[in-house]
Amino acid sequence: MKTTLIVLSAARGARWSISGHGSVKTIASHGKFLTTIFSQVETLNTVQERKASETEAMQEKITRDITADYDVIIIGTGPAGLQAAIHAARRKVSVLVLGRPGDSSLFKAHIENYCCVPGVKTGEELIHTGIEQARNLGADFLEEDVVSTAALADHTYQVVTESDNAYKAYALIIATGVSRKGLGLKGEKQLIGRGISYCIDCDANFFRDAAVAVAGDGSAAVHGAITLNRIAREVTLIAGELKISPSLERQLQETSVSVLTNTGIREIKGTDRLERIVLKDGTELALDGLFIEKGAKGAMELAAFLGVQLDPEKFTYIITDQEQATNIQGVFAAGDICGRPFQMAKAVGEGCIAGMSASSYVLKQRAAERK
Ligand SMILES: Cc1cc2nc3c(=O)[nH]c(=O)nc-3n(C[C@H](O)[C@H](O)[C@H](O)COP(=O)(O)OP(=O)(O)OC[C@H]3O[C@@H](n4cnc5c(N)ncnc54)[C@H](O)[C@@H]3O)c2cc1C
C-alpha cells in the first residue's frame, strides 16, 4: 500500500486549464465549467465565494492508499467497455473493468441488428458472454461504480470506487454510456439552477447550512448525500431501494443523513425557486435544494475533473480523435458517451479502437520508463 499525491487540476493538455497543477485558479475554472454544464445559472461572485470551500473539499481527497495498480482501467461494463477490455487484455496489459453490468443500456435490450449474431439475442446474454470473454483473456472485473477520477503527479490516473478503494493505471477508458436522467416532473426543468441541480460536486457549496434532499438510490446519490452532510444543515436521501455496496451503506449510516426508502417524489413546488417537494405518500418537505442523482456518477463529472474536452454546444459527449483518444494524454473514451448513433455496433467498434489505443499507449509509456 502506498500513499500518492493527486494533482488537483489533472489537466495535461486540458484546454480550459488556466494555470499550473493544483492551483486554486484551476480548480475554480473546473468548478465553473461543471456548473455551466449542469445548472447554467451562476453569478461570478458566487463562484469566487466557492473557491475556498471547493479547495478545502478537494484537499480532503488528495491522498489515497492505492488498492491495486493496473495498466488500463475501463469505466463501464457495456459493449464499449467490454470490447475495449477484450482488445486491451489480448495485448497482455493488465486490465480492470469497473461498473455494474445490469446498468448498461444493453442489459434490457433485445438485439437483432448486430452483424454475425443471428436471430434475437437478449442484451443480458450478450453482456454475460462479453464479460466471460474478457475474463478468459485476463481482465479483472469489479462490480462497483466509480465516484471520482484524478490524475496523479506521476502521469498515471486514479479512480475511487463507491467502496472508497482507489485504483491506479497508466491509461483510462471512459465507456460509461449515457444515463443522466431527470425525474420528469412538472417544474423540474424550470427550477434547474434555482434549487434543483444534477451535480452535487458542482453545486454543493451553494447550499451551506441549507435544507437539501438527494433523490436517487445508486452510489452517486448516496455518495452525494454523504458529501452534502458535511456542508448543508440537513440532508434527506429519498430512495426507492438502495443499490449500493455494504461499505458505502456503512459510510452512510455513520452520517446524520435522514434516509427515506421505498418512496419517491410526486411533485415539485416553487415558482422562482424550489420551495418544497411532495413525496409519494403525500408528505411535504420544505427544501432549499434538491439534487437529482440517478444511477452512477455521470461520465461528465468524471471526465470534467480530468479536463477531458466535451462537445462545445451541449457539453453532452466526450470528444475523441480517430484513435478514441481524448485531449488528455492517456484518457480514451468509447461508446454512447462519444455521441450518436446509440447503437451496439458503434459502441463495440469504438471499444475495440480504444482498447488497442490504450494498450499501445501503455506499452510506449513502459518502454519510455525503461530508457
Ligand atoms: C431499450 C433499448 C433498446 C436498444 N436496442 C438496441 C438495438 O436493437 N440495437 C443496437 O445496436 N442498440 C440498441 N440499444 C442501444 C445500445 O444498448 C447502446 O448503444 C449500447 O449499450 C451502448 O454501449 P456503451 O458501452 O457505450 O454504454 P452502456 O451499454 O450504457 O454501458 C455503460 C456502462 O457504464 C457503466 N457506468 C456508468 N457510470 C459509471 C460509473 N460512474 N462508474 C462505473 N461504471 C459506470 C454502466 O453501469 C454500464 O455498465 C438499445 C438501448 C436501449 C436502452
Ligand as a Chemical Component Dictionary entry (heavy atoms), coordinates in Angstrom:
data_LIG
# 
_chem_comp.id                   LIG 
_chem_comp.type                 NON-POLYMER 
_chem_comp.pdbx_formal_charge   0 
_chem_comp.three_letter_code    LIG 
# 
loop_
_chem_comp_atom.comp_id 
_chem_comp_atom.atom_id 
_chem_comp_atom.alt_atom_id 
_chem_comp_atom.type_symbol 
_chem_comp_atom.charge 
_chem_comp_atom.model_Cartn_x 
_chem_comp_atom.model_Cartn_y 
_chem_comp_atom.model_Cartn_z 
_chem_comp_atom.pdbx_ordinal 
LIG C1  C1  C 0 -34.290 -0.299 -24.682 1  
LIG C2  C2  C 0 -33.052 -0.224 -25.549 2  
LIG C3  C3  C 0 -33.028 -0.935 -26.740 3  
LIG C4  C4  C 0 -31.901 -0.881 -27.552 4  
LIG N1  N1  N 0 -31.879 -1.603 -28.711 5  
LIG C5  C5  C 0 -30.779 -1.597 -29.485 6  
LIG C6  C6  C 0 -30.730 -2.371 -30.675 7  
LIG O1  O1  O 0 -31.685 -3.055 -31.047 8  
LIG N2  N2  N 0 -29.583 -2.352 -31.382 9  
LIG C7  C7  C 0 -28.487 -1.624 -31.018 10 
LIG O2  O2  O 0 -27.458 -1.662 -31.686 11 
LIG N3  N3  N 0 -28.521 -0.867 -29.909 12 
LIG C8  C8  C 0 -29.632 -0.827 -29.134 13 
LIG N4  N4  N 0 -29.666 -0.064 -27.987 14 
LIG C9  C9  C 0 -28.521 0.814  -27.691 15 
LIG C10 C10 C 0 -27.348 0.075  -27.061 16 
LIG O3  O3  O 0 -27.786 -0.653 -25.943 17 
LIG C11 C11 C 0 -26.289 1.095  -26.671 18 
LIG O4  O4  O 0 -25.906 1.834  -27.817 19 
LIG C12 C12 C 0 -25.050 0.409  -26.083 20 
LIG O5  O5  O 0 -25.391 -0.365 -24.958 21 
LIG C13 C13 C 0 -24.020 1.464  -25.702 22 
LIG O6  O6  O 0 -22.951 0.841  -25.116 23 
LIG P1  P1  P 0 -21.969 1.595  -24.093 24 
LIG O7  O7  O 0 -20.997 0.543  -23.666 25 
LIG O8  O8  O 0 -21.476 2.817  -24.707 26 
LIG O9  O9  O 0 -22.882 2.047  -22.889 27 
LIG P2  P2  P 0 -23.797 1.185  -21.921 28 
LIG O10 O10 O 0 -24.169 -0.114 -22.538 29 
LIG O11 O11 O 0 -24.894 2.044  -21.467 30 
LIG O12 O12 O 0 -22.849 0.832  -20.702 31 
LIG C14 C14 C 0 -22.399 1.833  -19.840 32 
LIG C15 C15 C 0 -21.741 1.166  -18.652 33 
LIG O13 O13 O 0 -21.095 2.163  -17.874 34 
LIG C16 C16 C 0 -21.371 1.924  -16.515 35 
LIG N5  N5  N 0 -21.206 3.157  -15.746 36 
LIG C17 C17 C 0 -21.848 4.352  -15.870 37 
LIG N6  N6  N 0 -21.408 5.244  -14.948 38 
LIG C18 C18 C 0 -20.458 4.575  -14.236 39 
LIG C19 C19 C 0 -19.631 4.938  -13.136 40 
LIG N7  N7  N 0 -19.682 6.140  -12.556 41 
LIG N8  N8  N 0 -18.782 4.011  -12.645 42 
LIG C20 C20 C 0 -18.691 2.771  -13.188 43 
LIG N9  N9  N 0 -19.462 2.381  -14.235 44 
LIG C21 C21 C 0 -20.323 3.271  -14.740 45 
LIG C22 C22 C 0 -22.793 1.391  -16.501 46 
LIG O14 O14 O 0 -23.047 0.715  -15.297 47 
LIG C23 C23 C 0 -22.717 0.459  -17.711 48 
LIG O15 O15 O 0 -22.155 -0.765 -17.313 49 
LIG C24 C24 C 0 -30.792 -0.096 -27.167 50 
LIG C25 C25 C 0 -30.825 0.612  -25.970 51 
LIG C26 C26 C 0 -31.937 0.562  -25.172 52 
LIG C27 C27 C 0 -31.959 1.351  -23.881 53 
# 
loop_
_chem_comp_bond.comp_id 
_chem_comp_bond.atom_id_1 
_chem_comp_bond.atom_id_2 
_chem_comp_bond.value_order 
_chem_comp_bond.pdbx_ordinal 
LIG C1  C2  SING 1  
LIG C2  C3  SING 2  
LIG C2  C26 DOUB 3  
LIG C3  C4  DOUB 4  
LIG C4  N1  SING 5  
LIG C4  C24 SING 6  
LIG N1  C5  DOUB 7  
LIG C5  C6  SING 8  
LIG C5  C8  SING 9  
LIG C6  O1  DOUB 10 
LIG C6  N2  SING 11 
LIG N2  C7  SING 12 
LIG C7  O2  DOUB 13 
LIG C7  N3  SING 14 
LIG N3  C8  DOUB 15 
LIG C8  N4  SING 16 
LIG N4  C9  SING 17 
LIG N4  C24 SING 18 
LIG C9  C10 SING 19 
LIG C10 O3  SING 20 
LIG C10 C11 SING 21 
LIG C11 O4  SING 22 
LIG C11 C12 SING 23 
LIG C12 O5  SING 24 
LIG C12 C13 SING 25 
LIG C13 O6  SING 26 
LIG O6  P1  SING 27 
LIG P1  O7  DOUB 28 
LIG P1  O8  SING 29 
LIG P1  O9  SING 30 
LIG O9  P2  SING 31 
LIG P2  O10 DOUB 32 
LIG P2  O11 SING 33 
LIG P2  O12 SING 34 
LIG O12 C14 SING 35 
LIG C14 C15 SING 36 
LIG C15 O13 SING 37 
LIG C15 C23 SING 38 
LIG O13 C16 SING 39 
LIG C16 N5  SING 40 
LIG C16 C22 SING 41 
LIG N5  C17 SING 42 
LIG N5  C21 SING 43 
LIG C17 N6  DOUB 44 
LIG N6  C18 SING 45 
LIG C18 C19 SING 46 
LIG C18 C21 DOUB 47 
LIG C19 N7  SING 48 
LIG C19 N8  DOUB 49 
LIG N8  C20 SING 50 
LIG C20 N9  DOUB 51 
LIG N9  C21 SING 52 
LIG C22 O14 SING 53 
LIG C22 C23 SING 54 
LIG C23 O15 SING 55 
LIG C24 C25 DOUB 56 
LIG C25 C26 SING 57 
LIG C26 C27 SING 58 
# 
